Amino acid sequence: MERLVEPGLYREAMSRLVAAVHVITTHGEEGRAGFTATAVASVSDSPPTLLVCLNRRIRSASAFRQAGRFAVNMLAGEHQAVAESFGGRTAASGEPRFSVGHWREGALGVPCLQGAIAVFECRLVEARTIATHDVLVGRVEAVTLGPDGGKLAYLGRSYRVI
Ligand SMILES: Cc1cc2nc3c(=O)[nH]c(=O)nc-3n(C[C@H](O)[C@H](O)[C@H](O)COP(=O)(O)O)c2cc1C
Protein backbone atom coordinates (compact mmCIF):
# COMPACT_ATOMS: atom_id res chain seq x y z
CA MET A 1 0.00 0.00 0.00
CA GLU A 2 1.36 3.42 -0.92
CA ARG A 3 2.14 5.48 2.16
CA LEU A 4 1.57 9.16 1.42
CA VAL A 5 2.02 10.51 4.95
CA GLU A 6 4.39 9.07 7.53
CA PRO A 7 2.55 7.95 10.69
CA GLY A 8 5.00 9.97 12.83
CA LEU A 9 4.11 13.15 10.98
CA TYR A 10 0.42 12.35 11.33
CA ARG A 11 0.84 11.78 15.11
CA GLU A 12 2.79 15.03 15.47
CA ALA A 13 0.03 16.97 13.70
CA MET A 14 -2.63 15.25 15.84
CA SER A 15 -0.72 16.14 19.02
CA ARG A 16 -1.67 19.74 18.23
CA LEU A 17 -5.38 18.95 18.40
CA VAL A 18 -6.96 20.10 21.65
CA ALA A 19 -8.80 17.00 22.78
CA ALA A 20 -11.15 16.35 25.68
CA VAL A 21 -10.18 13.36 27.81
CA HIS A 22 -12.67 10.56 28.48
CA VAL A 23 -12.65 7.14 30.08
CA ILE A 24 -14.70 4.55 28.19
CA THR A 25 -16.00 1.75 30.38
CA THR A 26 -17.95 -1.45 30.07
CA HIS A 27 -18.94 -4.46 32.15
CA GLY A 28 -18.46 -7.71 30.30
CA GLU A 29 -18.30 -11.40 31.14
CA GLU A 30 -14.88 -10.90 32.70
CA GLY A 31 -15.92 -7.92 34.81
CA ARG A 32 -15.32 -4.19 34.53
CA ALA A 33 -12.95 -2.75 31.94
CA GLY A 34 -12.05 0.67 30.63
CA PHE A 35 -9.55 2.79 28.77
CA THR A 36 -8.68 6.48 28.42
CA ALA A 37 -9.73 7.96 25.08
CA THR A 38 -9.57 11.24 23.22
CA ALA A 39 -11.01 9.78 20.00
CA VAL A 40 -14.64 10.49 20.88
CA ALA A 41 -17.08 12.43 18.71
CA SER A 42 -20.74 13.24 18.51
CA VAL A 43 -22.49 11.77 15.46
CA SER A 44 -26.08 13.02 15.83
CA ASP A 45 -28.62 14.32 18.33
CA SER A 46 -31.56 12.62 16.58
CA PRO A 47 -31.34 10.05 18.00
CA PRO A 48 -28.41 10.91 20.29
CA THR A 49 -25.47 8.97 18.86
CA LEU A 50 -21.72 9.14 19.40
CA LEU A 51 -18.61 7.27 18.35
CA VAL A 52 -15.45 6.10 20.04
CA CYS A 53 -12.30 4.78 18.33
CA LEU A 54 -10.91 1.74 20.15
CA ASN A 55 -7.48 0.29 19.36
CA ARG A 56 -8.01 -3.44 18.81
CA ARG A 57 -4.75 -4.16 20.67
CA ILE A 58 -6.24 -2.98 23.96
CA ARG A 59 -6.52 -6.04 26.20
CA SER A 60 -10.21 -5.44 26.92
CA ALA A 61 -11.13 -4.58 23.31
CA SER A 62 -13.33 -7.66 22.78
CA ALA A 63 -15.26 -6.94 26.00
CA PHE A 64 -16.79 -3.83 24.40
CA ARG A 65 -18.24 -5.75 21.45
CA GLN A 66 -19.30 -8.63 23.68
CA ALA A 67 -21.05 -6.47 26.30
CA GLY A 68 -22.79 -4.35 23.66
CA ARG A 69 -22.95 -1.35 25.97
CA PHE A 70 -20.50 1.20 27.28
CA ALA A 71 -20.21 4.52 29.09
CA VAL A 72 -18.34 7.61 27.95
CA ASN A 73 -17.12 9.48 31.03
CA MET A 74 -16.00 13.06 30.26
CA LEU A 75 -13.24 13.90 32.73
CA ALA A 76 -13.05 16.98 34.94
CA GLY A 77 -9.80 18.79 35.71
CA GLU A 78 -9.46 16.88 38.99
CA HIS A 79 -9.46 13.52 37.17
CA GLN A 80 -5.91 13.39 35.81
CA ALA A 81 -5.11 10.42 38.09
CA VAL A 82 -8.16 8.62 36.63
CA ALA A 83 -6.91 9.30 33.09
CA GLU A 84 -3.49 7.94 34.05
CA SER A 85 -4.97 4.83 35.67
CA PHE A 86 -6.89 4.01 32.46
CA GLY A 87 -4.25 5.28 30.05
CA GLY A 88 -2.24 2.11 29.51
CA ARG A 89 1.06 3.39 30.91
CA THR A 90 0.86 1.18 33.99
CA ALA A 91 0.64 -2.61 34.16
CA ALA A 92 -2.92 -2.49 35.53
CA SER A 93 -5.80 -3.52 33.32
CA GLY A 94 -9.41 -4.44 34.04
CA GLU A 95 -10.74 -4.16 37.59
CA PRO A 96 -7.60 -2.69 39.31
CA ARG A 97 -7.96 0.49 37.23
CA PHE A 98 -11.20 1.28 39.07
CA SER A 99 -9.33 1.73 42.36
CA VAL A 100 -8.79 5.34 41.22
CA GLY A 101 -11.93 7.51 41.20
CA HIS A 102 -15.40 6.87 42.58
CA TRP A 103 -17.51 4.61 40.38
CA ARG A 104 -21.18 3.72 40.43
CA GLU A 105 -23.18 1.34 38.28
CA GLY A 106 -25.27 3.24 35.75
CA ALA A 107 -28.70 2.54 34.31
CA LEU A 108 -27.20 0.20 31.68
CA GLY A 109 -25.04 -1.59 34.23
CA VAL A 110 -21.81 0.06 33.10
CA PRO A 111 -19.34 1.94 35.34
CA CYS A 112 -20.03 5.67 35.63
CA LEU A 113 -17.57 8.10 37.19
CA GLN A 114 -18.88 10.27 40.03
CA GLY A 115 -18.10 13.94 39.43
CA ALA A 116 -17.53 13.54 35.68
CA ILE A 117 -18.47 16.58 33.59
CA ALA A 118 -20.95 14.34 31.74
CA VAL A 119 -21.56 10.62 31.40
CA PHE A 120 -23.14 9.11 28.28
CA GLU A 121 -24.42 5.56 28.68
CA CYS A 122 -24.64 3.89 25.29
CA ARG A 123 -25.99 0.81 23.61
CA LEU A 124 -23.56 -0.40 20.92
CA VAL A 125 -25.38 -0.15 17.58
CA GLU A 126 -22.49 -0.63 15.17
CA ALA A 127 -18.81 -1.58 15.30
CA ARG A 128 -16.72 -1.05 12.21
CA THR A 129 -13.07 -2.09 11.95
CA ILE A 130 -10.95 0.61 10.29
CA ALA A 131 -7.17 0.13 10.12
CA THR A 132 -5.95 -0.62 13.67
CA HIS A 133 -9.16 0.48 15.41
CA ASP A 134 -12.75 -0.49 15.98
CA VAL A 135 -15.09 2.47 15.56
CA LEU A 136 -17.81 1.89 18.14
CA VAL A 137 -21.08 3.68 17.43
CA GLY A 138 -23.25 4.09 20.50
CA ARG A 139 -26.89 5.06 20.87
CA VAL A 140 -27.04 7.28 23.97
CA GLU A 141 -29.68 5.92 26.35
CA ALA A 142 -28.83 7.95 29.47
CA VAL A 143 -26.96 11.17 30.19
CA THR A 144 -25.77 12.32 33.62
CA LEU A 145 -24.59 15.91 33.97
CA GLY A 146 -21.97 16.67 36.63
CA PRO A 147 -20.34 19.95 37.66
CA ASP A 148 -19.64 22.26 34.69
CA GLY A 149 -16.17 23.24 35.93
CA GLY A 150 -12.65 22.78 34.58
CA LYS A 151 -12.32 20.07 31.93
CA LEU A 152 -9.38 17.73 31.42
CA ALA A 153 -7.81 18.18 28.01
CA TYR A 154 -4.82 16.58 26.26
CA LEU A 155 -2.57 18.74 24.11
CA GLY A 156 1.07 18.40 23.08
CA ARG A 157 1.21 14.99 24.81
CA SER A 158 0.36 16.45 28.22
CA TYR A 159 -2.71 17.10 30.31
CA ARG A 160 -4.21 20.58 30.71
CA VAL A 161 -7.23 21.91 32.55
CA ILE A 162 -9.38 24.27 30.50
C1 LIG B 1 -4.59 10.87 26.76
C2 LIG B 1 -4.79 9.50 26.15
C3 LIG B 1 -5.70 9.34 25.11
C4 LIG B 1 -5.93 8.09 24.53
N1 LIG B 1 -6.87 7.98 23.54
C5 LIG B 1 -7.14 6.75 23.04
C6 LIG B 1 -8.21 6.57 22.10
O1 LIG B 1 -8.90 7.52 21.73
N2 LIG B 1 -8.44 5.31 21.64
C7 LIG B 1 -7.71 4.22 22.05
O2 LIG B 1 -7.97 3.12 21.59
N3 LIG B 1 -6.71 4.36 22.94
C8 LIG B 1 -6.43 5.58 23.47
N4 LIG B 1 -5.44 5.73 24.40
C9 LIG B 1 -4.65 4.55 24.79
C10 LIG B 1 -5.44 3.59 25.68
O3 LIG B 1 -5.97 4.23 26.83
C11 LIG B 1 -4.50 2.46 26.12
O4 LIG B 1 -3.95 1.86 24.98
C12 LIG B 1 -5.24 1.39 26.91
O5 LIG B 1 -5.60 1.87 28.20
C13 LIG B 1 -4.38 0.14 27.06
O6 LIG B 1 -5.15 -0.81 27.73
P1 LIG B 1 -4.51 -2.24 28.09
O7 LIG B 1 -3.28 -1.96 28.90
O8 LIG B 1 -5.59 -2.91 28.91
O9 LIG B 1 -4.25 -2.93 26.81
C14 LIG B 1 -5.20 6.97 25.00
C15 LIG B 1 -4.27 7.12 26.05
C16 LIG B 1 -4.09 8.37 26.62
C17 LIG B 1 -3.11 8.50 27.77
PDBQT file of the ligand as one rigid body, heavy atoms in Angstrom, charges set to zero:
ROOT
HETATM    1  C1  LIG A 201      -4.586  10.868  26.757  1.00  0.00    +0.000 C 
HETATM    2  C2  LIG A 201      -4.787   9.498  26.153  1.00  0.00    +0.000 A 
HETATM    3  C3  LIG A 201      -5.699   9.344  25.110  1.00  0.00    +0.000 A 
HETATM    4  C4  LIG A 201      -5.928   8.092  24.533  1.00  0.00    +0.000 A 
HETATM    5  N1  LIG A 201      -6.870   7.977  23.544  1.00  0.00    +0.000 NA
HETATM    6  C5  LIG A 201      -7.143   6.745  23.037  1.00  0.00    +0.000 A 
HETATM    7  C6  LIG A 201      -8.208   6.574  22.101  1.00  0.00    +0.000 A 
HETATM    8  O1  LIG A 201      -8.897   7.516  21.727  1.00  0.00    +0.000 OA
HETATM    9  N2  LIG A 201      -8.442   5.311  21.639  1.00  0.00    +0.000 N 
HETATM   10  C7  LIG A 201      -7.707   4.224  22.049  1.00  0.00    +0.000 A 
HETATM   11  O2  LIG A 201      -7.966   3.115  21.594  1.00  0.00    +0.000 OA
HETATM   12  N3  LIG A 201      -6.706   4.364  22.939  1.00  0.00    +0.000 NA
HETATM   13  C8  LIG A 201      -6.430   5.581  23.465  1.00  0.00    +0.000 A 
HETATM   14  N4  LIG A 201      -5.439   5.735  24.397  1.00  0.00    +0.000 N 
HETATM   15  C9  LIG A 201      -4.655   4.552  24.786  1.00  0.00    +0.000 C 
HETATM   16  C10 LIG A 201      -5.440   3.594  25.681  1.00  0.00    +0.000 C 
HETATM   17  O3  LIG A 201      -5.970   4.227  26.831  1.00  0.00    +0.000 OA
HETATM   18  C11 LIG A 201      -4.503   2.460  26.120  1.00  0.00    +0.000 C 
HETATM   19  O4  LIG A 201      -3.953   1.855  24.982  1.00  0.00    +0.000 OA
HETATM   20  C12 LIG A 201      -5.240   1.393  26.909  1.00  0.00    +0.000 C 
HETATM   21  O5  LIG A 201      -5.595   1.873  28.200  1.00  0.00    +0.000 OA
HETATM   22  C13 LIG A 201      -4.378   0.144  27.061  1.00  0.00    +0.000 C 
HETATM   23  O6  LIG A 201      -5.149  -0.806  27.732  1.00  0.00    +0.000 OA
HETATM   24  P1  LIG A 201      -4.513  -2.236  28.087  1.00  0.00    +0.000 P 
HETATM   25  O7  LIG A 201      -3.277  -1.957  28.901  1.00  0.00    +0.000 OA
HETATM   26  O8  LIG A 201      -5.594  -2.907  28.913  1.00  0.00    +0.000 OA
HETATM   27  O9  LIG A 201      -4.246  -2.934  26.807  1.00  0.00    +0.000 OA
HETATM   28  C14 LIG A 201      -5.202   6.967  25.005  1.00  0.00    +0.000 A 
HETATM   29  C15 LIG A 201      -4.275   7.118  26.047  1.00  0.00    +0.000 A 
HETATM   30  C16 LIG A 201      -4.086   8.371  26.619  1.00  0.00    +0.000 A 
HETATM   31  C17 LIG A 201      -3.110   8.503  27.768  1.00  0.00    +0.000 C 
ENDROOT
TORSDOF 0
